[in-house]
């Protein structure tokens, strides 16, 4: 997963958010963000994942998928990693809408997926005003990258 960190802007004050799938990916991202001086927030959508990652040394919280808003204090993020298996989500479209609202303009979202899911995800992301949607192959698999469109689109 480390090779995907190049999508995180190399600027001061960068904010990164992750929907974790477990300790390995979260620890790797936490180490990178700490070295770069980035703000990182990690959310666990299940109790077992939260118990596994809660001692990472960064802001970690257990989050209810059905919560109205995912971001505290209306904070907006530059990059969001969705490592959590999105097929386990109750409502992927609503999940992505909530992510869209917590992203800065031109922010990136990376959704980890399988090759046979690409078309379905691209269609959904396009319908939600994401742009520059591209698959990225990396050592451990495949991720789909998308940007939040500039402007006042209602999502």
BELCOR-V716785 format. One line per field, one symbol per residue. ss: DSSP state (2 for helix, 1 for strand, 0 for the rest). psi: psi as a letter, one per 20 degrees, with the letter a starting at -180 (. if undefined). burial: b if it has 24 or more other C-alpha atoms within 12 Angstrom, else e. A space follows every 50 residues. Layout:
ss=???
psi=???
burial=???
//
This chain:
ss=02222220000000111110002222222222222200111111002222 22200000111100000000022200111111000222000222222222 20111111111110222222222222200111111111001111111100 00000
psi=hhiiiiipqmqqjppqqpoqjagghggggggghghikqppppppiqghgg hhiijhjropqppphjqhqhpqkkpqqhpppnhpohiiqhngghghghgg hjqrpjqqppppaqgiigggggggghijkqrlppqoprhicqqppqqpqq akpp.
burial=beebbebbbeeeebbbbbbbbbbebbbbbbebbeeeebbbbbbbbbeebb ebbbebebbbbbbebeeeebbeeeebbbbbbbbbbbeeeeebbebbbbbb bbbbbbbbbbbbbeeeebeebbebbbebbbbebbbbeeeeebbbbbbbbe eeeee
//
